[in-house]
Amino acid sequence: PLFDTQEEYDAFLARHNASRPPEADIHTYAGPAWLGMDAGSTTTKLALITADGGLLYTYYHSNLGNPVSIVLEQLKKIYELCGDRVHIVSSAVTGYGEALIQNAFGVDFGLVETVAHFRAARHFCPDVDFIIDIGGQDAKIISLTPDGRMSNFIMNDKCAAGTGRFLEVMANILRLDIDDLGAIAAESDSPAAISSTCTVFAESEVISQLANGVKRPDL
């Protein structure tokens, strides 16, 4: 268990709920806003926020191999929704495509994604000391000291096993939406043994087991 007592759990929930951003409606809001973008290796994310952190607009989707086109389409939609009521005073981008998007659209700031994760984690959980980022092509672990300095950093730089791309490949093989993987897996009665952690070899193994009649939840 993560918590020793009910009181610890209740205190955690109280901190979590207090850190949630306030409600914001892009259709009625008028005033300044700030735009953040994450040009990841496989997905693109955007968030338009108010000064107090209210979410006016969010977007999360596969970049389809062309993040510039995705961002352009989303920026047009944001400007259409904002009209003359909302003024974007600053913008920032992080992720694999940081430099590409910053240069393509004149974004004000580029931020290394590990720093972005650190700042976000500290914002929502000030006493955080361990951060895990499961990205599209890699996984990163950051260990922090009590005063907020990085004490250790580990990244799997050999292959994409266990990352978002691995899950995406598995979902495609099983003909499932990636968001449904967890719920389907919970239906398993007899989990199948997948011997390989390599995305390529695991893909072949899953296809073979499907052909032999192993059920999708078990895979």
CYANA upper distance limits for C-alpha pairs under 8 A (distance plus 0.5 A):
  3 PHE  CA      8 GLU  CA      6.49
  3 PHE  CA      9 TYR  CA      6.39
  4 ASP  CA      8 GLU  CA      7.36
  5 THR  CA      9 TYR  CA      7.12
  6 GLN  CA     10 ASP  CA      6.60
  7 GLU  CA     11 ALA  CA      6.61
  8 GLU  CA     12 PHE  CA      6.72
  9 TYR  CA     13 LEU  CA      6.78
 10 ASP  CA     14 ALA  CA      6.69
 11 ALA  CA     15 ARG  CA      6.83
 12 PHE  CA     16 HIS  CA      6.64
 13 LEU  CA     17 ASN  CA      6.51
 14 ALA  CA     18 ALA  CA      6.58
 15 ARG  CA     19 SER  CA      6.81
 15 ARG  CA    125 CYS  CA      8.28
 16 HIS  CA     20 ARG  CA      7.23
 16 HIS  CA    124 PHE  CA      7.69
 16 HIS  CA    125 CYS  CA      8.10
 19 SER  CA    123 HIS  CA      8.49
 19 SER  CA    124 PHE  CA      6.05
 20 ARG  CA    124 PHE  CA      8.42
 21 PRO  CA     52 ASP  CA      8.01
 21 PRO  CA     53 GLY  CA      5.81
 21 PRO  CA     54 GLY  CA      5.53
 21 PRO  CA     55 LEU  CA      7.37
 22 PRO  CA     52 ASP  CA      7.95
 22 PRO  CA     53 GLY  CA      7.23
 22 PRO  CA     54 GLY  CA      5.28
 22 PRO  CA     55 LEU  CA      7.95
 23 GLU  CA     54 GLY  CA      6.10
 23 GLU  CA     55 LEU  CA      7.34
 24 ALA  CA     29 TYR  CA      7.56
 24 ALA  CA     50 THR  CA      8.26
 24 ALA  CA     54 GLY  CA      5.67
 24 ALA  CA     55 LEU  CA      6.17
 24 ALA  CA     56 LEU  CA      5.87
 25 ASP  CA     29 TYR  CA      6.23
 25 ASP  CA     55 LEU  CA      8.32
 25 ASP  CA     56 LEU  CA      6.12
 26 ILE  CA     56 LEU  CA      5.39
 26 ILE  CA     57 TYR  CA      7.33
 26 ILE  CA     81 LEU  CA      7.34
 26 ILE  CA     82 CYS  CA      7.09
 27 HIS  CA     81 LEU  CA      7.13
 27 HIS  CA     82 CYS  CA      7.68
 29 TYR  CA     85 ARG  CA      7.51
 29 TYR  CA     86 VAL  CA      7.64
 30 ALA  CA     85 ARG  CA      5.06
 30 ALA  CA     86 VAL  CA      5.69
 31 GLY  CA     85 ARG  CA      6.78
 31 GLY  CA     86 VAL  CA      5.49
 31 GLY  CA     87 HIS  CA      6.73
 32 PRO  CA     50 THR  CA      7.18
 32 PRO  CA     51 ALA  CA      7.77
 32 PRO  CA     86 VAL  CA      6.21
 32 PRO  CA     87 HIS  CA      5.33
 32 PRO  CA     88 ILE  CA      6.35
 32 PRO  CA     89 VAL  CA      6.69
 33 ALA  CA     48 LEU  CA      7.05
 33 ALA  CA     49 ILE  CA      6.03
 33 ALA  CA     50 THR  CA      5.32
 33 ALA  CA     51 ALA  CA      7.09
 33 ALA  CA     86 VAL  CA      7.09
 33 ALA  CA     87 HIS  CA      6.45
 33 ALA  CA     88 ILE  CA      5.24
 33 ALA  CA     89 VAL  CA      6.59
 33 ALA  CA     90 SER  CA      8.04
 34 TRP  CA     48 LEU  CA      6.13
 34 TRP  CA     49 ILE  CA      5.81
 34 TRP  CA     50 THR  CA      6.92
 34 TRP  CA     51 ALA  CA      8.00
 34 TRP  CA     88 ILE  CA      5.98
 34 TRP  CA     89 VAL  CA      6.51
 34 TRP  CA     90 SER  CA      5.77
 34 TRP  CA     91 SER  CA      6.36
 35 LEU  CA     46 LEU  CA      7.77
 35 LEU  CA     47 ALA  CA      6.37
 35 LEU  CA     48 LEU  CA      5.02
 35 LEU  CA     49 ILE  CA      7.00
 35 LEU  CA     88 ILE  CA      7.33
 35 LEU  CA     90 SER  CA      6.97
 35 LEU  CA     91 SER  CA      5.12
 35 LEU  CA     92 ALA  CA      6.98
 36 GLY  CA     46 LEU  CA      6.24
 36 GLY  CA     47 ALA  CA      5.74
 36 GLY  CA     48 LEU  CA      6.89
 36 GLY  CA     91 SER  CA      6.24
 36 GLY  CA     92 ALA  CA      5.50
 36 GLY  CA     93 VAL  CA      6.30
 37 MET  CA     44 THR  CA      7.95
 37 MET  CA     45 LYS  CA      6.13
 37 MET  CA     46 LEU  CA      4.94
 37 MET  CA     47 ALA  CA      6.97
 37 MET  CA     91 SER  CA      8.44
 37 MET  CA     92 ALA  CA      6.77
 37 MET  CA     93 VAL  CA      5.06
 37 MET  CA     94 THR  CA      6.85
 38 ASP  CA     44 THR  CA      6.21
 38 ASP  CA     45 LYS  CA      5.48
 38 ASP  CA     46 LEU  CA      6.91
 38 ASP  CA     93 VAL  CA      6.11
 38 ASP  CA     94 THR  CA      5.34
 38 ASP  CA     95 GLY  CA      5.74
 38 ASP  CA     97 GLY  CA      8.37
 38 ASP  CA     98 GLU  CA      7.98
 39 ALA  CA     43 THR  CA      7.22
 39 ALA  CA     44 THR  CA      5.30
 39 ALA  CA     45 LYS  CA      7.10
 39 ALA  CA     67 PRO  CA      7.16
 39 ALA  CA     93 VAL  CA      7.63
 39 ALA  CA     94 THR  CA      6.71
 39 ALA  CA     95 GLY  CA      5.34
 39 ALA  CA     96 TYR  CA      6.45
 39 ALA  CA     97 GLY  CA      5.32
 39 ALA  CA     98 GLU  CA      6.65
 39 ALA  CA    101 ILE  CA      7.94
 40 GLY  CA     44 THR  CA      6.12
 40 GLY  CA     45 LYS  CA      8.28
 40 GLY  CA     63 ASN  CA      8.46
 40 GLY  CA     94 THR  CA      8.36
 40 GLY  CA     95 GLY  CA      5.33
 40 GLY  CA     96 TYR  CA      5.71
 40 GLY  CA     97 GLY  CA      6.85
 40 GLY  CA    135 GLY  CA      8.30
 40 GLY  CA    136 GLY  CA      7.56
 41 SER  CA     95 GLY  CA      7.90
 41 SER  CA     96 TYR  CA      6.18
 41 SER  CA     97 GLY  CA      7.83
 41 SER  CA    135 GLY  CA      8.37
 41 SER  CA    136 GLY  CA      6.23
 41 SER  CA    137 GLN  CA      6.92
 42 THR  CA     62 SER  CA      6.30
 42 THR  CA     63 ASN  CA      6.32
 42 THR  CA     64 LEU  CA      7.93
 42 THR  CA     65 GLY  CA      7.89
 42 THR  CA    136 GLY  CA      5.96
 42 THR  CA    137 GLN  CA      8.05
 42 THR  CA    165 ARG  CA      7.74
 43 THR  CA     60 TYR  CA      7.47
 43 THR  CA     61 HIS  CA      5.94
 43 THR  CA     62 SER  CA      4.57
 43 THR  CA     63 ASN  CA      5.22
 43 THR  CA     64 LEU  CA      8.27
 43 THR  CA    136 GLY  CA      7.91
 44 THR  CA     59 TYR  CA      8.22
 44 THR  CA     60 TYR  CA      6.37
 44 THR  CA     61 HIS  CA      6.14
 44 THR  CA     62 SER  CA      6.60
 44 THR  CA     63 ASN  CA      5.84
 44 THR  CA     67 PRO  CA      7.12
 44 THR  CA     70 ILE  CA      8.02
 44 THR  CA     71 VAL  CA      8.22
 45 LYS  CA     58 THR  CA      7.88
 45 LYS  CA     59 TYR  CA      5.82
 45 LYS  CA     60 TYR  CA      5.03
 45 LYS  CA     61 HIS  CA      7.23
 46 LEU  CA     57 TYR  CA      8.22
 46 LEU  CA     58 THR  CA      5.95
 46 LEU  CA     59 TYR  CA      5.51
 46 LEU  CA     60 TYR  CA      7.28
 47 ALA  CA     55 LEU  CA      7.42
 47 ALA  CA     56 LEU  CA      8.02
 47 ALA  CA     57 TYR  CA      6.15
 47 ALA  CA     58 THR  CA      4.99
 47 ALA  CA     59 TYR  CA      7.13
 48 LEU  CA     55 LEU  CA      6.57
 48 LEU  CA     56 LEU  CA      5.88
 48 LEU  CA     57 TYR  CA      5.54
 48 LEU  CA     58 THR  CA      7.00
 49 ILE  CA     53 GLY  CA      5.92
 49 ILE  CA     54 GLY  CA      5.76
 49 ILE  CA     55 LEU  CA      5.18
 49 ILE  CA     56 LEU  CA      5.90
 49 ILE  CA     57 TYR  CA      7.69
 50 THR  CA     54 GLY  CA      5.54
 50 THR  CA     55 LEU  CA      7.22
 50 THR  CA     56 LEU  CA      7.52
 57 TYR  CA     78 ILE  CA      8.12
 59 TYR  CA     74 GLN  CA      8.45
 63 ASN  CA     67 PRO  CA      5.44
 63 ASN  CA     70 ILE  CA      6.81
 66 ASN  CA     70 ILE  CA      7.13
 67 PRO  CA     71 VAL  CA      6.55
 67 PRO  CA     97 GLY  CA      8.10
 67 PRO  CA    101 ILE  CA      8.32
 68 VAL  CA     72 LEU  CA      6.58
 68 VAL  CA    100 LEU  CA      8.31
 68 VAL  CA    101 ILE  CA      6.95
 68 VAL  CA    104 ALA  CA      7.87
 69 SER  CA     73 GLU  CA      6.71
 70 ILE  CA     74 GLN  CA      6.78
 71 VAL  CA     75 LEU  CA      6.50
 72 LEU  CA     76 LYS  CA      6.80
 73 GLU  CA     77 LYS  CA      6.96
 74 GLN  CA     78 ILE  CA      6.64
 75 LEU  CA     79 TYR  CA      6.63
 76 LYS  CA     80 GLU  CA      6.65
 77 LYS  CA     81 LEU  CA      6.72
 78 ILE  CA     82 CYS  CA      6.53
 79 TYR  CA     83 GLY  CA      6.45
 82 CYS  CA     86 VAL  CA      5.68
 82 CYS  CA     87 HIS  CA      8.35
 90 SER  CA    107 VAL  CA      8.49
 90 SER  CA    108 ASP  CA      6.84
 91 SER  CA    107 VAL  CA      6.06
 91 SER  CA    108 ASP  CA      5.79
 91 SER  CA    109 PHE  CA      6.91
 92 ALA  CA    102 GLN  CA      8.40
 92 ALA  CA    107 VAL  CA      6.40
 92 ALA  CA    108 ASP  CA      6.27
 92 ALA  CA    109 PHE  CA      4.96
 92 ALA  CA    110 GLY  CA      6.11
 92 ALA  CA    111 LEU  CA      7.60
 93 VAL  CA     98 GLU  CA      6.07
 93 VAL  CA    101 ILE  CA      7.76
 93 VAL  CA    102 GLN  CA      7.22
 93 VAL  CA    107 VAL  CA      7.53
 93 VAL  CA    109 PHE  CA      6.87
 93 VAL  CA    110 GLY  CA      5.49
 93 VAL  CA    111 LEU  CA      6.65
 94 THR  CA     98 GLU  CA      5.34
 94 THR  CA    110 GLY  CA      6.31
 94 THR  CA    111 LEU  CA      5.42
 94 THR  CA    112 VAL  CA      6.28
 94 THR  CA    113 GLU  CA      5.80
 94 THR  CA    116 ALA  CA      7.78
 95 GLY  CA    111 LEU  CA      8.33
 95 GLY  CA    112 VAL  CA      7.29
 95 GLY  CA    113 GLU  CA      5.80
 97 GLY  CA    101 ILE  CA      6.55
 98 GLU  CA    102 GLN  CA      6.51
 98 GLU  CA    110 GLY  CA      6.54
 98 GLU  CA    111 LEU  CA      7.90
 98 GLU  CA    112 VAL  CA      8.48
 99 ALA  CA    103 ASN  CA      6.55
 99 ALA  CA    110 GLY  CA      7.51
100 LEU  CA    104 ALA  CA      6.53
101 ILE  CA    105 PHE  CA      6.49
101 ILE  CA    106 GLY  CA      8.31
101 ILE  CA    107 VAL  CA      7.71
102 GLN  CA    106 GLY  CA      5.86
102 GLN  CA    107 VAL  CA      5.04
102 GLN  CA    108 ASP  CA      7.77
102 GLN  CA    109 PHE  CA      7.83
102 GLN  CA    110 GLY  CA      7.16
103 ASN  CA    107 VAL  CA      7.48
111 LEU  CA    115 VAL  CA      7.39
111 LEU  CA    116 ALA  CA      6.99
112 VAL  CA    116 ALA  CA      6.90
113 GLU  CA    117 HIS  CA      6.63
114 THR  CA    118 PHE  CA      6.66
115 VAL  CA    119 ARG  CA      6.65
116 ALA  CA    120 ALA  CA      6.59
117 HIS  CA    121 ALA  CA      6.46
117 HIS  CA    131 ILE  CA      8.32
117 HIS  CA    133 ASP  CA      8.35
118 PHE  CA    122 ARG  CA      6.64
118 PHE  CA    131 ILE  CA      7.96
119 ARG  CA    123 HIS  CA      6.60
120 ALA  CA    124 PHE  CA      6.89
121 ALA  CA    125 CYS  CA      6.14
121 ALA  CA    126 PRO  CA      7.77
121 ALA  CA    128 VAL  CA      7.29
121 ALA  CA    131 ILE  CA      8.03
122 ARG  CA    126 PRO  CA      4.92
122 ARG  CA    127 ASP  CA      7.45
122 ARG  CA    128 VAL  CA      6.74
127 ASP  CA    146 PRO  CA      7.96
128 VAL  CA    144 LEU  CA      8.14
129 ASP  CA    143 SER  CA      6.38
129 ASP  CA    144 LEU  CA      5.10
129 ASP  CA    145 THR  CA      6.89
129 ASP  CA    146 PRO  CA      7.34
129 ASP  CA    148 GLY  CA      8.06
130 PHE  CA    141 ILE  CA      7.85
130 PHE  CA    142 ILE  CA      6.30
130 PHE  CA    143 SER  CA      5.18
130 PHE  CA    144 LEU  CA      6.52
131 ILE  CA    141 ILE  CA      6.21
131 ILE  CA    142 ILE  CA      5.57
131 ILE  CA    143 SER  CA      7.02
132 ILE  CA    139 ALA  CA      7.92
132 ILE  CA    140 LYS  CA      6.40
132 ILE  CA    141 ILE  CA      5.18
132 ILE  CA    142 ILE  CA      7.08
133 ASP  CA    139 ALA  CA      6.09
133 ASP  CA    140 LYS  CA      5.59
133 ASP  CA    141 ILE  CA      6.89
134 ILE  CA    138 ASP  CA      7.13
134 ILE  CA    139 ALA  CA      5.08
134 ILE  CA    140 LYS  CA      7.15
134 ILE  CA    163 THR  CA      6.18
134 ILE  CA    164 GLY  CA      7.05
135 GLY  CA    139 ALA  CA      5.97
135 GLY  CA    140 LYS  CA      8.24
135 GLY  CA    163 THR  CA      6.34
135 GLY  CA    164 GLY  CA      6.15
136 GLY  CA    160 ALA  CA      8.33
136 GLY  CA    163 THR  CA      6.11
136 GLY  CA    164 GLY  CA      4.64
136 GLY  CA    165 ARG  CA      5.47
137 GLN  CA    159 CYS  CA      8.16
137 GLN  CA    160 ALA  CA      5.48
137 GLN  CA    163 THR  CA      6.30
137 GLN  CA    164 GLY  CA      7.00
137 GLN  CA    165 ARG  CA      6.39
138 ASP  CA    155 MET  CA      7.48
138 ASP  CA    156 ASN  CA      6.41
138 ASP  CA    157 ASP  CA      7.30
138 ASP  CA    159 CYS  CA      7.91
138 ASP  CA    160 ALA  CA      6.09
138 ASP  CA    161 ALA  CA      8.44
138 ASP  CA    163 THR  CA      6.23
138 ASP  CA    164 GLY  CA      8.42
139 ALA  CA    155 MET  CA      6.23
139 ALA  CA    156 ASN  CA      6.32
139 ALA  CA    162 GLY  CA      8.30
139 ALA  CA    163 THR  CA      6.68
140 LYS  CA    153 PHE  CA      7.77
140 LYS  CA    154 ILE  CA      6.25
140 LYS  CA    155 MET  CA      4.99
140 LYS  CA    156 ASN  CA      7.41
141 ILE  CA    153 PHE  CA      6.18
141 ILE  CA    154 ILE  CA      5.69
141 ILE  CA    155 MET  CA      6.95
142 ILE  CA    150 MET  CA      7.33
142 ILE  CA    151 SER  CA      8.22
142 ILE  CA    152 ASN  CA      6.41
142 ILE  CA    153 PHE  CA      5.19
142 ILE  CA    154 ILE  CA      7.24
143 SER  CA    150 MET  CA      6.37
143 SER  CA    151 SER  CA      6.01
143 SER  CA    152 ASN  CA      5.49
143 SER  CA    153 PHE  CA      6.85
144 LEU  CA    148 GLY  CA      6.17
144 LEU  CA    149 ARG  CA      5.90
144 LEU  CA    150 MET  CA      4.99
144 LEU  CA    151 SER  CA      5.74
144 LEU  CA    152 ASN  CA      7.58
145 THR  CA    149 ARG  CA      5.74
145 THR  CA    150 MET  CA      6.76
145 THR  CA    151 SER  CA      6.50
156 ASN  CA    160 ALA  CA      8.22
159 CYS  CA    198 CYS  CA      8.13
160 ALA  CA    165 ARG  CA      7.33
160 ALA  CA    166 PHE  CA      6.99
160 ALA  CA    198 CYS  CA      8.25
160 ALA  CA    199 THR  CA      7.42
161 ALA  CA    166 PHE  CA      6.32
161 ALA  CA    197 THR  CA      6.45
161 ALA  CA    198 CYS  CA      5.94
161 ALA  CA    199 THR  CA      5.94
162 GLY  CA    166 PHE  CA      6.24
162 GLY  CA    167 LEU  CA      7.69
162 GLY  CA    197 THR  CA      7.96
162 GLY  CA    199 THR  CA      8.49
163 THR  CA    167 LEU  CA      7.09
164 GLY  CA    168 GLU  CA      6.60
165 ARG  CA    169 VAL  CA      6.65
166 PHE  CA    170 MET  CA      6.82
166 PHE  CA    199 THR  CA      6.25
167 LEU  CA    171 ALA  CA      6.59
167 LEU  CA    178 ILE  CA      7.56
168 GLU  CA    172 ASN  CA      6.76
168 GLU  CA    178 ILE  CA      6.68
169 VAL  CA    173 ILE  CA      6.82
169 VAL  CA    199 THR  CA      8.32
169 VAL  CA    203 GLU  CA      7.92
170 MET  CA    174 LEU  CA      6.70
170 MET  CA    203 GLU  CA      7.32
171 ALA  CA    175 ARG  CA      6.36
171 ALA  CA    176 LEU  CA      5.49
171 ALA  CA    177 ASP  CA      6.67
171 ALA  CA    178 ILE  CA      5.84
171 ALA  CA    181 LEU  CA      7.49
172 ASN  CA    176 LEU  CA      6.68
172 ASN  CA    177 ASP  CA      8.13
172 ASN  CA    178 ILE  CA      8.50
173 ILE  CA    203 GLU  CA      8.00
173 ILE  CA    206 VAL  CA      8.31
173 ILE  CA    207 ILE  CA      7.58
174 LEU  CA    216 ARG  CA      7.07
176 LEU  CA    180 ASP  CA      7.12
176 LEU  CA    181 LEU  CA      7.57
177 ASP  CA    181 LEU  CA      7.54
180 ASP  CA    184 ILE  CA      6.65
181 LEU  CA    185 ALA  CA      6.49
182 GLY  CA    186 ALA  CA      6.80
183 ALA  CA    187 GLU  CA      7.54
184 ILE  CA    188 SER  CA      7.90
184 ILE  CA    216 ARG  CA      8.20
184 ILE  CA    217 PRO  CA      5.75
185 ALA  CA    216 ARG  CA      8.43
185 ALA  CA    217 PRO  CA      5.15
185 ALA  CA    218 ASP  CA      7.13
185 ALA  CA    219 LEU  CA      8.13
186 ALA  CA    217 PRO  CA      7.67
187 GLU  CA    217 PRO  CA      6.22
187 GLU  CA    218 ASP  CA      8.30
188 SER  CA    217 PRO  CA      5.21
188 SER  CA    218 ASP  CA      5.26
189 ASP  CA    217 PRO  CA      8.42
189 ASP  CA    218 ASP  CA      7.21
190 SER  CA    218 ASP  CA      6.25
191 PRO  CA    217 PRO  CA      8.11
191 PRO  CA    218 ASP  CA      4.74
191 PRO  CA    219 LEU  CA      6.82
192 ALA  CA    214 VAL  CA      8.11
192 ALA  CA    218 ASP  CA      5.80
192 ALA  CA    219 LEU  CA      5.87
193 ALA  CA    219 LEU  CA      8.49
194 ILE  CA    202 ALA  CA      7.25
194 ILE  CA    205 GLU  CA      7.47
194 ILE  CA    206 VAL  CA      7.96
195 SER  CA    202 ALA  CA      8.03
196 SER  CA    201 PHE  CA      6.68
196 SER  CA    202 ALA  CA      5.80
196 SER  CA    205 GLU  CA      8.46
197 THR  CA    201 PHE  CA      8.08
197 THR  CA    202 ALA  CA      6.79
198 CYS  CA    202 ALA  CA      6.24
199 THR  CA    203 GLU  CA      6.48
200 VAL  CA    204 SER  CA      7.15
201 PHE  CA    205 GLU  CA      6.73
202 ALA  CA    206 VAL  CA      6.57
203 GLU  CA    207 ILE  CA      6.75
204 SER  CA    208 SER  CA      6.71
205 GLU  CA    209 GLN  CA      6.74
206 VAL  CA    210 LEU  CA      6.58
206 VAL  CA    219 LEU  CA      7.51
207 ILE  CA    211 ALA  CA      6.80
208 SER  CA    212 ASN  CA      6.89
209 GLN  CA    213 GLY  CA      6.97
209 GLN  CA    214 VAL  CA      6.03
210 LEU  CA    214 VAL  CA      5.69
210 LEU  CA    215 LYS  CA      7.47
210 LEU  CA    216 ARG  CA      7.99
214 VAL  CA    218 ASP  CA      7.43
214 VAL  CA    219 LEU  CA      7.61
215 LYS  CA    219 LEU  CA      7.01
